[in-house]
């Protein structure tokens, strides 16, 4: 159980296969869940970035993909938006089916930007992106005024963007304040306390054994 407040940027982490992407699908209503409820606030307009970019149409060109969604926009406006994600020149006439992974990701981000959602769910957003594209995306996400819930293994992104970490384990989902380094510091502190408690318990056991031996010696 967890709550996401307006304007928060929350990163979802956990072991592979634990259900990070499934959480996003459940929030979108694409995956059934056994129990519990999802409560959305008023005026929430979600947007979603799929790391597989399955929402794109392989038979369309880059220009057509965006223009078909917003036909009232001019070609100049569509090209301007594509330029913001570094899709320019002859690239806009490529079919989606022949785009590289990075190019498809850029096009998917252009769609997301045009939708103007105020709650973005991103599944591994930096996968396939080159360094320059990553930097542009990180700047955009850092300046974004809406709410973010994103799955990522990119430690730099986790540290630069997130203000909370949602860790999913087999038994629970736990929110940690701060970025990834803050999350690691909490875990290190917990491990230190657990070690100290174990050492304390071991010393107590040794002392009890010594007392038992002394008692037996006296009785003997």
Backbone as CSV, one residue per row, in Angstrom:
resi,resn,N_x,N_y,N_z,CA_x,CA_y,CA_z,C_x,C_y,C_z
1,UNK,0.844,-1.189,0.000,0.000,0.000,0.000,0.880,1.240,0.000
2,UNK,0.577,2.207,-0.850,1.356,3.436,-0.897,0.514,4.545,-1.522
3,UNK,0.937,5.773,-1.265,0.235,6.950,-1.776,1.206,7.797,-2.580
4,UNK,0.754,8.292,-3.707,1.550,9.190,-4.542,0.894,10.562,-4.496
5,UNK,1.623,11.546,-4.030,1.102,12.900,-3.946,1.420,13.674,-5.222
6,UNK,0.623,14.695,-5.482,0.823,15.518,-6.678,2.211,16.148,-6.677
7,UNK,2.886,16.055,-7.815,4.190,16.673,-7.980,5.366,15.817,-7.558
8,UNK,5.104,14.650,-6.978,6.204,13.786,-6.555,6.820,13.069,-7.759
9,UNK,8.094,12.739,-7.604,8.811,11.970,-8.618,9.320,10.703,-7.927
10,UNK,8.636,9.602,-8.191,8.890,8.354,-7.474,9.459,7.307,-8.418
11,UNK,10.603,6.743,-8.032,11.231,5.677,-8.808,10.860,4.327,-8.208
12,UNK,10.528,3.375,-9.061,10.177,2.021,-8.630,11.367,1.103,-8.868
13,UNK,11.826,0.450,-7.798,12.960,-0.460,-7.919,12.603,-1.812,-7.316
14,UNK,13.420,-2.805,-7.622,13.203,-4.151,-7.109,13.906,-5.152,-8.009
15,UNK,13.957,-6.387,-7.563,14.622,-7.429,-8.335,13.899,-7.671,-9.662
16,UNK,14.623,-8.192,-10.628,14.014,-8.542,-11.913,12.889,-9.545,-11.703
17,UNK,11.750,-9.284,-12.330,10.629,-10.202,-12.235,9.752,-10.009,-11.012
18,UNK,10.039,-9.000,-10.191,9.285,-8.792,-8.958,7.920,-8.166,-9.214
19,UNK,7.760,-7.499,-10.388,6.452,-6.923,-10.713,6.442,-5.419,-10.887
20,UNK,7.582,-4.828,-11.208,7.649,-3.362,-11.369,6.820,-2.903,-12.566
21,UNK,7.058,-3.511,-13.720,6.279,-3.150,-14.911,4.825,-3.550,-14.744
22,UNK,4.591,-4.670,-14.067,3.210,-5.122,-13.830,2.438,-4.108,-12.999
23,UNK,3.124,-3.450,-12.070,2.477,-2.404,-11.280,1.940,-1.302,-12.184
24,UNK,2.748,-0.872,-13.148,2.304,0.178,-14.065,1.126,-0.297,-14.912
25,UNK,1.187,-1.545,-15.366,0.082,-2.093,-16.166,-1.203,-2.176,-15.333
26,UNK,-1.075,-2.540,-14.059,-2.244,-2.614,-13.185,-2.843,-1.223,-12.980
27,UNK,-1.986,-0.221,-12.816,-2.473,1.145,-12.647,-3.208,1.622,-13.889
28,UNK,-2.813,1.133,-15.044,-3.451,1.519,-16.302,-4.696,0.687,-16.605
29,UNK,-4.985,-0.275,-15.755,-6.147,-1.122,-15.980,-5.914,-2.217,-16.997
30,UNK,-4.666,-2.491,-17.343,-4.331,-3.505,-18.345,-4.059,-4.876,-17.725
31,UNK,-3.972,-4.918,-16.410,-3.627,-6.158,-15.722,-4.517,-6.289,-14.488
32,UNK,-5.228,-7.408,-14.351,-6.087,-7.581,-13.171,-5.246,-7.808,-11.914
33,UNK,-5.793,-7.445,-10.769,-5.104,-7.690,-9.505,-6.079,-8.375,-8.551
34,UNK,-5.529,-9.179,-7.651,-6.341,-10.073,-6.825,-7.133,-9.334,-5.749
35,UNK,-6.580,-8.276,-5.198,-7.265,-7.575,-4.118,-6.789,-6.133,-4.070
36,UNK,-7.441,-5.338,-3.236,-7.060,-3.942,-3.093,-7.800,-3.036,-4.061
37,UNK,-7.529,-1.730,-3.938,-8.175,-0.733,-4.779,-7.155,0.301,-5.244
38,UNK,-7.415,0.854,-6.410,-6.619,1.970,-6.934,-7.528,3.190,-6.929
39,UNK,-7.127,4.225,-6.229,-7.930,5.441,-6.146,-7.182,6.584,-6.828
40,UNK,-7.792,7.153,-7.855,-7.205,8.262,-8.593,-7.770,9.580,-8.071
41,UNK,-6.921,10.587,-8.005,-7.387,11.909,-7.641,-8.128,12.572,-8.791
42,UNK,-8.831,13.628,-8.481,-9.539,14.368,-9.522,-8.541,15.084,-10.430
43,UNK,-8.943,15.235,-11.683,-8.153,15.968,-12.679,-6.836,15.284,-13.041
44,UNK,-6.679,14.015,-12.669,-5.455,13.297,-13.043,-5.561,12.841,-14.494
45,UNK,-4.554,13.202,-15.278,-4.501,12.795,-16.682,-3.218,11.990,-16.900
46,UNK,-3.322,10.653,-16.856,-2.105,9.840,-16.946,-1.550,9.728,-18.366
47,UNK,-0.251,9.609,-18.439,0.447,9.289,-19.681,1.393,8.137,-19.416
48,UNK,1.720,7.367,-20.464,2.496,6.145,-20.257,3.552,5.974,-21.338
49,UNK,4.768,5.635,-20.890,5.856,5.291,-21.809,6.148,3.805,-21.658
50,UNK,5.936,3.066,-22.737,6.158,1.626,-22.762,7.550,1.365,-23.326
51,UNK,8.374,0.651,-22.583,9.746,0.418,-23.045,9.792,-0.366,-24.363
52,UNK,8.709,-1.089,-24.701,8.643,-1.812,-25.969,8.023,-0.969,-27.076
53,UNK,7.502,0.215,-26.725,6.895,1.147,-27.690,5.815,0.481,-28.541
54,UNK,4.988,-0.322,-27.901,3.948,-1.056,-28.615,2.801,-0.167,-29.081
55,UNK,2.759,1.075,-28.598,1.675,1.969,-29.005,1.929,2.613,-30.365
56,UNK,3.125,2.414,-30.917,3.462,2.981,-32.222,2.991,2.067,-33.347
57,UNK,2.777,2.658,-34.531,2.270,1.914,-35.689,3.412,1.651,-36.684
58,UNK,3.830,0.412,-36.848,4.995,0.092,-37.679,4.892,0.569,-39.122
59,UNK,3.665,0.620,-39.671,3.512,0.959,-41.086,3.549,2.464,-41.352
60,UNK,3.492,3.279,-40.309,3.506,4.732,-40.481,4.923,5.278,-40.468
61,UNK,5.093,6.456,-41.087,6.356,7.162,-40.949,6.352,7.911,-39.623
62,UNK,7.525,8.405,-39.247,7.641,9.183,-38.003,6.688,10.378,-38.030
63,UNK,6.678,11.078,-39.153,5.813,12.253,-39.294,4.337,11.859,-39.209
64,UNK,3.972,10.775,-39.880,2.584,10.325,-39.880,2.138,9.881,-38.489
65,UNK,3.033,9.242,-37.760,2.694,8.752,-36.423,2.197,9.880,-35.532
66,UNK,2.875,10.998,-35.587,2.487,12.129,-34.748,1.321,12.904,-35.363
67,UNK,1.362,13.098,-36.647,0.357,13.923,-37.335,-1.018,13.256,-37.321
68,UNK,-1.034,11.915,-37.402,-2.320,11.208,-37.395,-3.028,11.351,-36.047
69,UNK,-2.285,11.585,-35.011,-2.865,11.746,-33.681,-3.372,13.177,-33.458
70,UNK,-2.699,14.139,-34.085,-3.087,15.546,-33.946,-3.194,16.180,-35.338
71,UNK,-4.214,15.790,-36.103,-4.322,16.217,-37.506,-4.540,17.718,-37.685
72,UNK,-4.948,18.422,-36.651,-5.172,19.857,-36.766,-3.877,20.663,-36.632
73,UNK,-2.820,19.993,-36.216,-1.531,20.675,-36.138,-0.952,20.855,-37.543
74,UNK,-0.159,21.895,-37.715,0.516,22.092,-38.998,1.750,21.198,-39.065
75,UNK,2.265,20.997,-40.282,3.477,20.201,-40.428,4.632,20.842,-39.680
76,UNK,4.684,22.165,-39.685,5.749,22.873,-38.967,5.687,22.583,-37.474
77,UNK,4.479,22.555,-36.916,4.318,22.274,-35.489,4.730,20.839,-35.153
78,UNK,4.347,19.913,-36.035,4.716,18.511,-35.817,6.229,18.334,-35.915
79,UNK,6.828,18.950,-36.921,8.283,18.852,-37.083,9.013,19.494,-35.904
80,UNK,8.463,20.582,-35.396,9.072,21.248,-34.248,9.095,20.326,-33.033
81,UNK,8.001,19.631,-32.794,7.949,18.695,-31.678,8.929,17.549,-31.875
82,UNK,9.010,17.018,-33.089,9.959,15.938,-33.374,11.392,16.429,-33.217
83,UNK,11.631,17.690,-33.583,12.967,18.256,-33.417,13.397,18.312,-31.965
84,UNK,12.441,18.502,-31.073,12.763,18.569,-29.648,13.281,17.243,-29.109
85,UNK,12.927,16.135,-29.778,13.438,14.822,-29.371,14.515,14.329,-30.342
86,UNK,15.072,15.255,-31.109,16.210,14.980,-32.005,15.844,14.070,-33.174
87,UNK,14.594,14.156,-33.651,14.190,13.485,-34.895,13.989,14.573,-35.941
88,UNK,14.940,14.659,-36.863,14.968,15.787,-37.793,15.282,15.319,-39.205
89,UNK,15.146,16.261,-40.150,15.537,15.999,-41.537,14.824,14.804,-42.136
90,UNK,15.584,13.955,-42.827,15.015,12.797,-43.512,14.509,11.732,-42.542
91,UNK,14.920,11.826,-41.270,14.476,10.823,-40.295,12.961,10.816,-40.142
92,UNK,12.310,11.941,-40.379,10.860,12.010,-40.161,10.096,11.221,-41.221
93,UNK,10.771,10.831,-42.299,10.117,10.047,-43.353,10.398,8.544,-43.218
94,UNK,11.150,8.160,-42.219,11.392,6.739,-41.983,10.138,6.077,-41.444
95,UNK,9.930,4.832,-41.822,8.833,4.075,-41.237,9.230,3.632,-39.821
96,UNK,8.232,3.573,-38.965,8.480,3.175,-37.580,9.133,1.797,-37.524
97,UNK,8.769,0.925,-38.446,9.284,-0.451,-38.436,10.795,-0.532,-38.641
98,UNK,11.399,0.487,-39.244,12.844,0.439,-39.506,13.632,1.298,-38.520
99,UNK,12.972,1.927,-37.584,13.672,2.781,-36.621,14.490,1.943,-35.645
100,UNK,15.578,2.512,-35.176,16.355,1.861,-34.124,15.588,1.960,-32.806
101,UNK,16.044,1.230,-31.806,15.400,1.296,-30.500,15.400,2.701,-29.929
102,UNK,16.515,3.400,-30.107,16.605,4.771,-29.615,15.670,5.719,-30.344
103,UNK,15.541,5.545,-31.671,14.648,6.402,-32.457,13.187,6.162,-32.094
104,UNK,12.832,4.905,-31.875,11.451,4.607,-31.460,11.154,5.224,-30.098
105,UNK,12.128,5.156,-29.193,11.939,5.755,-27.869,11.727,7.261,-27.989
106,UNK,12.500,7.915,-28.853,12.350,9.363,-29.049,10.958,9.702,-29.580
107,UNK,10.487,8.902,-30.544,9.154,9.136,-31.105,8.080,8.930,-30.034
108,UNK,8.247,7.907,-29.212,7.285,7.653,-28.137,7.257,8.819,-27.146
109,UNK,8.407,9.410,-26.889,8.451,10.568,-25.998,7.783,11.780,-26.643
110,UNK,7.923,11.916,-27.963,7.233,13.011,-28.655,5.718,12.869,-28.499
111,UNK,5.212,11.641,-28.633,3.783,11.384,-28.435,3.376,11.748,-27.014
112,UNK,4.202,11.329,-26.050,3.914,11.594,-24.644,3.875,13.091,-24.357
113,UNK,4.791,13.825,-24.949,4.835,15.273,-24.748,3.604,15.948,-25.333
114,UNK,3.149,15.460,-26.483,1.975,16.048,-27.123,0.700,15.764,-26.333
115,UNK,0.670,14.654,-25.608,-0.517,14.300,-24.831,-0.684,15.183,-23.603
116,UNK,0.401,15.760,-23.130,0.374,16.701,-22.000,-0.300,16.120,-20.754
117,UNK,0.079,14.913,-20.384,-0.434,14.316,-19.166,0.172,14.971,-17.934
118,UNK,-0.540,14.896,-16.816,0.003,15.470,-15.580,0.456,14.395,-14.595
119,UNK,0.328,13.120,-15.009,0.859,12.011,-14.211,1.476,11.012,-15.180
120,UNK,2.797,10.999,-15.249,3.494,10.161,-16.220,4.002,8.890,-15.558
121,UNK,3.736,7.753,-16.221,4.271,6.464,-15.812,5.257,6.018,-16.890
122,UNK,6.503,5.840,-16.501,7.565,5.550,-17.459,8.219,4.212,-17.113
123,UNK,8.315,3.340,-18.104,8.926,2.023,-17.903,10.286,1.999,-18.601
124,UNK,11.344,2.053,-17.809,12.728,2.070,-18.314,12.906,3.127,-19.400
125,UNK,12.730,4.399,-19.081,12.724,5.440,-20.112,14.059,5.691,-20.800
126,UNK,15.171,5.357,-20.153,16.473,5.650,-20.765,17.041,4.483,-21.571
127,UNK,16.329,3.351,-21.590,16.808,2.233,-22.417,16.904,2.665,-23.883
128,UNK,17.991,2.287,-24.547,18.217,2.515,-25.987,18.645,3.957,-26.315
129,UNK,18.598,4.870,-25.360,18.933,6.262,-25.673,20.443,6.490,-25.621
130,UNK,20.942,7.335,-26.536,22.343,7.711,-26.484,22.532,8.758,-25.386
131,UNK,23.794,9.117,-25.130,24.106,9.996,-24.007,23.423,11.353,-24.124
132,UNK,23.454,11.949,-25.310,22.845,13.271,-25.484,21.342,13.217,-25.254
133,UNK,20.702,12.165,-25.789,19.261,12.013,-25.619,18.907,11.796,-24.150
134,UNK,19.743,11.025,-23.445,19.513,10.819,-22.012,19.563,12.143,-21.262
135,UNK,20.545,12.961,-21.585,20.694,14.241,-20.899,19.489,15.146,-21.143
136,UNK,18.994,15.158,-22.388,17.815,15.967,-22.719,16.599,15.459,-21.946
137,UNK,16.442,14.132,-21.910,15.313,13.549,-21.193,15.396,13.853,-19.704
138,UNK,16.577,13.698,-19.125,16.739,13.961,-17.690,16.421,15.413,-17.353
139,UNK,16.870,16.330,-18.204,16.559,17.747,-17.975,15.057,17.989,-18.034
140,UNK,14.400,17.356,-19.028,12.954,17.541,-19.191,12.185,16.971,-17.998
141,UNK,12.594,15.798,-17.525,11.907,15.181,-16.390,12.155,15.954,-15.101
142,UNK,13.343,16.498,-14.972,13.657,17.280,-13.767,12.820,18.561,-13.722
143,UNK,12.560,19.149,-14.897,11.784,20.397,-14.961,10.280,20.142,-15.005
144,UNK,9.886,18.890,-15.195,8.467,18.549,-15.327,7.723,18.886,-14.034
145,UNK,6.605,19.577,-14.144,5.855,20.043,-12.971,4.807,19.039,-12.499
146,UNK,4.540,18.021,-13.292,3.552,17.030,-12.908,4.142,15.954,-12.014
147,UNK,3.446,14.824,-11.962,3.836,13.701,-11.105,4.466,12.603,-11.951
148,UNK,5.520,11.985,-11.419,6.219,10.918,-12.133,6.233,9.639,-11.301
149,UNK,5.974,8.531,-11.954,6.192,7.207,-11.378,6.945,6.425,-12.444
150,UNK,8.205,6.100,-12.178,9.003,5.477,-13.240,9.824,4.304,-12.727
151,UNK,9.931,3.304,-13.586,10.755,2.127,-13.343,12.089,2.334,-14.038
152,UNK,13.180,2.090,-13.322,14.488,2.287,-13.951,15.572,1.527,-13.194
153,UNK,16.599,1.104,-13.951,17.819,0.555,-13.370,18.979,1.547,-13.527
154,UNK,18.680,2.718,-14.083,19.697,3.731,-14.353,19.977,4.511,-13.069
155,UNK,21.109,4.206,-12.426,21.399,4.804,-11.120,21.526,6.319,-11.207
156,UNK,22.089,6.822,-12.290,22.216,8.274,-12.443,20.841,8.922,-12.509
157,UNK,19.929,8.323,-13.270,18.568,8.844,-13.364,17.871,8.766,-12.007
158,UNK,18.048,7.648,-11.300,17.433,7.480,-9.986,17.891,8.558,-9.008
159,UNK,19.148,8.924,-9.098,19.676,9.940,-8.186,19.284,11.352,-8.594
160,UNK,19.230,11.600,-9.878,18.999,12.969,-10.335,17.522,13.359,-10.318
161,UNK,16.633,12.406,-10.560,15.223,12.738,-10.760,14.361,12.446,-9.534
162,UNK,14.546,11.301,-8.908,13.589,10.846,-7.896,13.715,11.616,-6.587
163,UNK,12.559,11.885,-5.965,12.557,12.421,-4.607,12.024,11.393,-3.617
164,UNK,11.581,10.230,-4.144,11.222,9.086,-3.318,11.544,7.810,-4.081
165,UNK,11.827,6.749,-3.341,12.086,5.442,-3.926,11.020,4.480,-3.419
166,UNK,10.354,3.792,-4.347,9.395,2.754,-3.990,10.046,1.403,-4.261
167,UNK,10.377,0.699,-3.190,11.001,-0.616,-3.335,9.930,-1.702,-3.224
168,UNK,9.877,-2.552,-4.243,8.942,-3.677,-4.237,9.713,-4.943,-3.882
169,UNK,9.244,-5.650,-2.854,9.820,-6.926,-2.442,8.715,-7.979,-2.502
170,UNK,9.046,-9.258,-2.302,7.991,-10.284,-2.338,6.904,-10.081,-1.285
171,UNK,7.183,-9.294,-0.243,6.243,-9.181,0.861,5.579,-7.816,0.992
172,UNK,6.161,-6.783,0.364,5.597,-5.450,0.580,6.118,-4.457,-0.460
173,UNK,5.505,-3.271,-0.429,6.012,-2.122,-1.181,6.302,-1.037,-0.148
174,UNK,7.524,-0.536,-0.118,7.920,0.432,0.898,8.486,1.692,0.252
175,UNK,8.015,2.846,0.719,8.485,4.131,0.213,9.618,4.659,1.082
176,UNK,10.673,5.152,0.408,11.803,5.758,1.094,11.950,7.198,0.619
177,UNK,12.105,8.157,1.523,12.308,9.546,1.099,13.694,9.736,0.492
178,UNK,13.797,10.647,-0.464,15.089,10.958,-1.064,15.364,10.151,-2.321
179,UNK,16.586,10.311,-2.837,16.963,9.624,-4.071,17.573,8.255,-3.769
180,UNK,18.217,7.671,-4.771,18.721,6.301,-4.622,19.836,6.212,-3.591
181,UNK,20.708,7.214,-3.551,21.774,7.203,-2.547,21.196,7.270,-1.135
182,UNK,20.130,8.048,-0.950,19.475,8.119,0.362,18.870,6.766,0.736
183,UNK,18.289,6.109,-0.258,17.729,4.766,-0.040,18.821,3.789,0.395
184,UNK,19.975,3.829,-0.283,21.082,2.945,0.081,21.569,3.223,1.496
185,UNK,21.615,4.501,1.875,22.068,4.869,3.216,21.144,4.281,4.287
186,UNK,19.827,4.297,4.032,18.863,3.720,4.983,19.109,2.223,5.127
187,UNK,19.320,1.538,4.002,19.553,0.095,4.053,20.871,-0.227,4.764
188,UNK,21.890,0.567,4.519,23.172,0.339,5.198,23.029,0.526,6.696
189,UNK,22.242,1.536,7.104,22.006,1.763,8.521,21.246,0.594,9.139
190,UNK,20.256,0.083,8.407,19.488,-1.069,8.900,20.379,-2.300,9.047
191,UNK,21.262,-2.515,8.085,22.165,-3.661,8.147,23.130,-3.529,9.316
192,UNK,23.607,-2.297,9.570,24.511,-2.058,10.691,23.816,-2.344,12.022
193,UNK,22.567,-1.855,12.168,21.811,-2.091,13.393,21.539,-3.578,13.593
194,UNK,21.209,-4.280,12.492,20.953,-5.717,12.576,22.214,-6.460,13.004
195,UNK,23.378,-6.031,12.487,24.645,-6.658,12.851,24.959,-6.414,14.328
196,UNK,24.710,-5.180,14.775,24.961,-4.849,16.178,24.057,-5.663,17.100
197,UNK,22.794,-5.833,16.703,21.864,-6.628,17.499,22.308,-8.089,17.542
198,UNK,22.800,-8.597,16.396,23.270,-9.979,16.354,24.486,-10.168,17.246
199,UNK,25.411,-9.203,17.211,26.603,-9.279,18.063,26.232,-9.188,19.536
200,UNK,25.258,-8.327,19.848,24.790,-8.189,21.222,24.163,-9.488,21.712
201,UNK,23.359,-10.112,20.838,22.721,-11.373,21.196,23.760,-12.470,21.397
202,UNK,24.801,-12.460,20.543,25.863,-13.462,20.658,26.621,-13.290,21.966
203,UNK,26.909,-12.045,22.364,27.601,-11.776,23.633,26.765,-12.240,24.816
204,UNK,25.444,-12.015,24.731,24.544,-12.448,25.801,24.547,-13.962,25.931
205,UNK,24.536,-14.650,24.777,24.575,-16.112,24.783,25.878,-16.616,25.389
206,UNK,27.012,-15.977,25.030,28.320,-16.371,25.578,28.341,-16.185,27.089
207,UNK,27.774,-15.060,27.543,27.752,-14.787,28.983,26.896,-15.817,29.715
208,UNK,25.761,-16.175,29.118,24.887,-17.172,29.737,25.566,-18.535,29.806
209,UNK,26.303,-18.875,28.741,27.022,-20.147,28.739,28.097,-20.152,29.813
210,UNK,28.778,-19.011,29.982,29.815,-18.913,31.020,29.208,-19.065,32.409
211,UNK,28.037,-18.444,32.623,27.369,-18.566,33.920,26.952,-20.001,34.189
212,UNK,26.450,-20.687,33.158,26.042,-22.072,33.319,27.242,-22.939,33.684
213,UNK,28.380,-22.680,33.026,29.589,-23.470,33.302,30.036,-23.242,34.736
214,UNK,30.024,-21.993,35.192,30.454,-21.689,36.562,29.542,-22.356,37.569
215,UNK,28.226,-22.326,37.282,27.262,-22.946,38.179,27.495,-24.453,38.257
216,UNK,27.734,-25.054,37.088,27.982,-26.494,37.078,29.256,-26.838,37.836
217,UNK,30.294,-25.971,37.725,31.573,-26.210,38.422,31.374,-26.152,39.948
218,UNK,30.552,-25.169,40.338,30.315,-25.010,41.771,29.542,-26.206,42.319
219,UNK,28.522,-26.650,41.542,27.722,-27.795,41.959,28.572,-29.047,42.014
220,UNK,29.441,-29.181,41.004,30.316,-30.354,40.933,31.303,-30.380,42.080
